[in-house]
Amino acid sequence: MALKGNLRDFSTTQLLNLINLARKTGTLAIQANGDSANLSFREGKLIYAHIGPDRTNHIAQILFNAGKLSEDQARIIETRVRGKNDKQLGHLLIQAGHVTQSDIIQSVRQNILNIVYKLFTWTEGLFRFDANQLPSTGFITIPIDLESVIMEGSRRLKEWEILQEELPELDISLRFTDRPDARLRNINLTVEEWRVVSFINPRNSMRQIAQANNLSDFEIRRIMYGLLQAGLVEIIDRPKPKKEITATRSRKQTVEHQSPAEKRSVVVRLIDRIRGL
């Protein structure tokens, strides 16, 4: 029997903790805000993650997002090798000298982590855990310890809450402050941050910059917040926060007002259920 529930009652953090404690094998499916994601586990380790339409999880697209393939290479590969699964395509790319085995492992691992970290910010939606259900053998799986994932995801969740307070909307534009060149010379930026800097102008919203650079909402907020704090950019227009932001805070406050005993009781019941799957 599958385990079902709502993220309002059991967060992503709690679900991953339970799967880790019970060393479960299976797939966790989550649907929220019109989007869907699947996380697969083997004996408590995260091995695969999928989100959104199939093409965004294609190995060629993953390697392009990681900077291992050019846009033209990724497009040509996706067109010419249709019908090949990820393992077959990865083998062909290695043989052709386009990427190394290490490139593929690192890129797939980072893609899995990017997906699961995003799910930590999903506060509402339906979940379902199906025991012993795993992705097909054609997918590339990478075993990842859940302890480190949970620790980093929890840290990002706290940072996410701060970033949402400071930058509640992505449909805003920014511009450079006076003499940004002089300030940039004294600051060490990552390659990812330099890419974002190259897109900053009044015509581009944060959302557009994120889409152009394949960045998540969390990543674009974190980079822009850093640039704002460094005095390199300033906001041109800040729209009023949407009503659902207030609703999200209200839900969070409701959860926070549960007594410790109530929380422990809920967790214990869920542990018993997931161990019995």
C-alpha positions as CSV (number, residue, x, y, z in Angstrom):
1,M,0.0,0.0,0.0
2,A,1.4,3.4,-1.0
3,L,2.0,6.2,1.5
4,K,0.0,9.3,0.6
5,G,-0.3,12.7,2.2
6,N,-0.1,16.5,1.9
7,L,3.0,18.7,2.3
8,R,1.0,20.9,4.6
9,D,1.1,18.0,7.1
10,F,4.5,16.5,6.3
11,S,7.3,18.6,4.8
12,T,9.9,17.4,2.3
13,T,12.4,17.4,5.2
14,Q,10.3,15.1,7.3
15,L,9.7,12.7,4.4
16,L,13.4,12.4,3.5
17,N,14.2,11.8,7.2
18,L,11.7,9.0,7.4
19,I,12.9,7.4,4.1
20,N,16.5,7.7,5.4
21,L,15.7,6.2,8.9
22,A,13.7,3.3,7.4
23,R,16.3,2.7,4.7
24,K,13.4,2.5,2.2
25,T,13.6,1.6,-1.5
26,G,11.0,3.2,-3.8
27,T,9.9,6.4,-5.5
28,L,8.4,9.6,-3.9
29,A,6.1,11.5,-6.3
30,I,5.2,15.1,-5.4
31,Q,2.7,17.3,-7.2
32,A,2.5,21.0,-6.4
33,N,1.6,24.3,-8.1
34,G,1.0,22.6,-11.4
35,D,4.4,20.9,-11.3
36,S,5.5,17.4,-10.5
37,A,8.7,15.7,-9.3
38,N,9.8,12.2,-8.7
39,L,12.6,11.1,-6.3
40,S,13.8,7.5,-6.3
41,F,15.7,5.8,-3.4
42,R,17.6,2.6,-2.9
43,E,18.0,1.4,0.7
44,G,17.7,5.0,2.0
45,K,20.0,6.6,-0.6
46,L,18.8,9.1,-3.1
47,I,19.6,7.7,-6.6
48,Y,17.5,9.7,-9.1
49,A,15.4,12.8,-9.5
50,H,13.1,14.0,-12.2
51,I,11.0,17.2,-12.4
52,G,8.8,18.8,-15.1
53,P,8.6,17.6,-18.7
54,D,10.8,14.8,-20.0
55,R,13.0,17.0,-22.2
56,T,14.3,19.0,-19.2
57,N,15.7,15.8,-17.7
58,H,17.3,14.5,-20.9
59,I,21.0,13.8,-20.4
60,A,22.0,16.2,-23.3
61,Q,20.0,19.0,-21.5
62,I,21.6,18.1,-18.2
63,L,25.1,18.3,-19.7
64,F,24.2,21.6,-21.4
65,N,23.0,23.1,-18.1
66,A,26.2,22.0,-16.5
67,G,28.3,23.7,-19.2
68,K,29.6,20.4,-20.6
69,L,27.9,20.8,-24.0
70,S,27.2,23.8,-26.1
71,E,23.6,24.7,-27.0
72,D,24.2,23.6,-30.6
73,Q,25.7,20.3,-29.5
74,A,22.8,19.6,-27.1
75,R,20.2,20.4,-29.8
76,I,21.9,18.2,-32.4
77,I,22.3,15.3,-30.0
78,E,18.6,15.4,-28.9
79,T,17.5,15.4,-32.6
80,R,19.8,12.7,-33.9
81,V,19.8,10.1,-31.2
82,R,16.1,9.9,-30.4
83,G,15.2,6.5,-29.0
84,K,18.4,6.2,-27.1
85,N,18.2,6.1,-23.3
86,D,20.5,8.1,-21.1
87,K,23.0,5.4,-20.5
88,Q,23.3,4.6,-24.2
89,L,23.7,8.3,-25.1
90,G,26.2,8.9,-22.3
91,H,28.3,6.0,-23.7
92,L,28.2,7.5,-27.2
93,L,29.2,10.9,-25.9
94,I,32.2,9.5,-24.1
95,Q,33.3,7.5,-27.1
96,A,33.0,10.6,-29.3
97,G,35.1,12.6,-26.9
98,H,32.5,15.2,-26.1
99,V,32.5,14.5,-22.4
100,T,34.1,12.2,-19.9
101,Q,32.6,9.7,-17.5
102,S,33.4,12.1,-14.7
103,D,31.5,15.0,-16.5
104,I,28.4,12.8,-16.7
105,I,28.5,11.7,-13.1
106,Q,29.1,15.2,-11.7
107,S,26.4,16.7,-14.0
108,V,23.8,14.1,-13.2
109,R,24.6,14.3,-9.4
110,Q,24.2,18.1,-9.4
111,N,21.0,17.9,-11.4
112,I,19.6,15.5,-8.8
113,L,20.6,17.8,-6.0
114,N,19.2,20.9,-7.7
115,I,15.8,19.2,-8.0
116,V,15.7,17.9,-4.4
117,Y,16.8,21.3,-3.0
118,K,14.0,23.0,-4.9
119,L,11.5,20.6,-3.3
120,F,12.4,21.9,0.2
121,T,10.7,25.1,-0.7
122,W,7.4,23.4,-1.7
123,T,5.1,24.0,1.2
124,E,1.9,22.7,-0.3
125,G,1.1,19.8,-2.6
126,L,0.3,16.0,-2.6
127,F,2.9,13.3,-2.2
128,R,2.9,9.5,-2.7
129,F,5.6,7.0,-1.8
130,D,5.5,3.7,-3.7
131,A,7.8,1.1,-2.2
132,N,10.1,-0.8,-4.5
133,Q,9.2,1.3,-7.5
134,L,12.4,2.4,-9.3
135,P,13.3,4.2,-12.6
136,S,14.0,2.0,-15.6
137,T,17.5,0.7,-16.2
138,G,18.1,3.1,-19.0
139,F,18.4,6.1,-16.6
140,I,21.6,7.1,-15.0
141,T,21.4,6.8,-11.2
142,I,23.9,8.2,-8.7
143,P,23.7,7.1,-5.0
144,I,23.7,10.1,-2.6
145,D,23.6,10.0,1.2
146,L,20.4,11.6,2.5
147,E,22.0,13.0,5.6
148,S,24.0,15.6,3.7
149,V,21.0,16.4,1.4
150,I,18.8,17.0,4.4
151,M,21.4,19.2,6.2
152,E,22.0,21.3,3.1
153,G,18.3,21.5,2.2
154,S,17.4,22.7,5.7
155,R,20.1,25.3,5.5
156,R,18.8,26.5,2.1
157,L,15.2,26.5,3.4
158,K,16.1,29.0,6.2
159,E,18.1,31.1,3.6
160,W,15.1,30.8,1.2
161,E,12.7,32.3,3.8
162,I,15.1,35.3,4.3
163,L,15.4,35.8,0.5
164,Q,11.7,35.7,0.0
165,E,11.3,38.4,2.6
166,E,13.9,40.6,0.8
167,L,12.9,39.7,-2.8
168,P,9.3,38.5,-2.7
169,E,8.8,38.9,-6.5
170,L,10.9,37.9,-9.5
171,D,9.1,40.2,-11.9
172,I,11.3,43.2,-11.0
173,S,14.3,44.7,-12.8
174,L,17.6,45.9,-11.5
175,R,20.2,48.3,-12.7
176,F,23.8,49.0,-11.8
177,T,24.7,51.7,-9.3
178,D,27.2,54.4,-10.0
179,R,30.6,53.1,-11.1
180,P,29.9,49.4,-10.9
181,D,33.1,48.5,-12.8
182,A,35.3,49.9,-10.1
183,R,33.4,48.0,-7.4
184,L,33.4,44.7,-9.4
185,R,37.2,44.8,-9.6
186,N,37.3,44.4,-5.9
187,I,34.8,41.5,-5.6
188,N,35.4,37.8,-6.4
189,L,32.4,36.5,-8.4
190,T,31.8,32.9,-9.5
191,V,31.3,32.1,-13.2
192,E,27.6,31.7,-12.5
193,E,27.4,35.2,-10.9
194,W,29.3,36.8,-13.8
195,R,26.8,35.3,-16.2
196,V,24.0,36.9,-14.2
197,V,25.8,40.2,-14.1
198,S,26.1,40.2,-17.9
199,F,22.2,40.1,-18.1
200,I,21.5,42.9,-15.7
201,N,19.7,45.9,-17.3
202,P,16.3,47.6,-16.9
203,R,14.8,45.5,-19.7
204,N,15.5,42.1,-18.0
205,S,13.5,41.0,-15.0
206,M,15.0,38.7,-12.4
207,R,12.7,35.9,-13.8
208,Q,14.0,36.4,-17.3
209,I,17.6,36.4,-16.2
210,A,16.9,33.1,-14.2
211,Q,15.4,31.5,-17.3
212,A,18.2,32.6,-19.5
213,N,20.8,31.1,-17.2
214,N,18.8,27.9,-16.1
215,L,18.7,29.1,-12.5
216,S,16.1,28.2,-9.9
217,D,14.1,30.8,-8.0
218,F,16.4,30.2,-5.0
219,E,19.6,30.6,-7.0
220,I,18.6,33.9,-8.7
221,R,17.4,35.4,-5.5
222,R,20.6,34.4,-3.7
223,I,22.8,35.9,-6.4
224,M,20.8,39.1,-6.7
225,Y,20.6,39.6,-2.9
226,G,24.4,39.3,-2.7
227,L,24.8,41.9,-5.5
228,L,22.3,44.2,-3.7
229,Q,24.1,43.8,-0.4
230,A,27.4,44.6,-2.1
231,G,25.9,47.8,-3.4
232,L,26.5,46.8,-7.1
233,V,22.8,46.9,-8.2
234,E,19.6,48.5,-7.1
235,I,15.9,47.7,-7.7
236,I,14.1,49.8,-10.2
237,D,10.6,48.6,-9.4
238,R,9.3,46.5,-6.6
239,P,5.7,45.3,-7.1
240,K,3.4,44.7,-4.1
241,P,3.6,41.2,-2.6
242,K,0.9,38.8,-3.8
243,K,-1.8,37.6,-1.5
244,E,-0.5,34.1,-1.6
245,I,2.7,35.1,0.2
246,T,0.6,36.2,3.2
247,A,-1.3,32.9,3.0
248,T,2.0,30.9,3.0
249,R,3.1,32.8,6.1
250,S,-0.2,32.0,7.8
251,R,0.2,28.3,7.0
252,K,3.7,28.4,8.4
253,Q,2.6,30.1,11.6
254,T,-0.1,27.5,12.0
255,V,2.4,24.7,11.8
256,E,4.7,26.5,14.2
257,H,2.0,26.7,16.8
258,Q,1.6,22.9,17.0
259,S,2.8,21.6,20.4
260,P,6.0,19.5,20.5
261,A,4.0,16.5,21.6
262,E,1.6,16.8,18.7
263,K,4.6,17.0,16.2
264,R,6.3,14.0,17.8
265,S,3.0,12.0,17.6
266,V,2.6,12.7,13.9
267,V,6.2,11.8,13.1
268,V,6.0,8.5,15.1
269,R,2.9,7.5,13.3
270,L,4.4,8.2,9.9
271,I,7.6,6.3,10.8
272,D,5.5,3.3,11.7
273,R,3.6,3.5,8.4
274,I,6.6,3.9,6.1
275,R,8.4,1.0,7.9
276,G,5.4,-1.1,7.2
277,L,5.4,-0.5,3.5
